[in-house]
Amino acid sequence: MQLSLLNPSQIDRLHRAALEILWTVGVRVPHPEVRGLLGAAGASVDAVSQLVRIPEELVVQSLASAGKSFTLYGRDRSKQARFGVGVRNYNSIAGEASWVDSQCTTRRYTTLDDVRVAARFGDALPWINLVG
């Protein structure tokens, strides 16, 4: 069973709004090589403001040619995170700003040592596909 939070009409409205924003507002792209690639593909590029406006045709063409699934492999190639329709991954959360441990009953700012502990812990859990 696949859960959908939005109905097809809502998804279409969201897609249309995104296309309008990409063309009328654009996106700031600070990397000159990427701006060049987008310009060569048909986007409108302003090198001074670094603003790139992407036409609907380029978005639609890019989506049609994009891969529909991919796999990330860990250092141990048997550990994989597969992505695509109907595939589920379990990831630990990255960027915890606060930490609560057995010695502390209140939240405190995370230290680099906490990050090391969390990464090792997440890596040891067999049901976690990606450690954040």
Secondary structure, 3 states (H helix, E strand, C coil): CCCCCCCHHHHHHHHHHHHHHHHHCCEECCCHHHHHHHHHHCCEEECCCCEEECCHHHHHHHHHHCCCEEEEECCCCCCEEEEECCCCCCECCCCCCEECCCCCCCCEECCHHHHHHHHHHHHHCCCCCECC
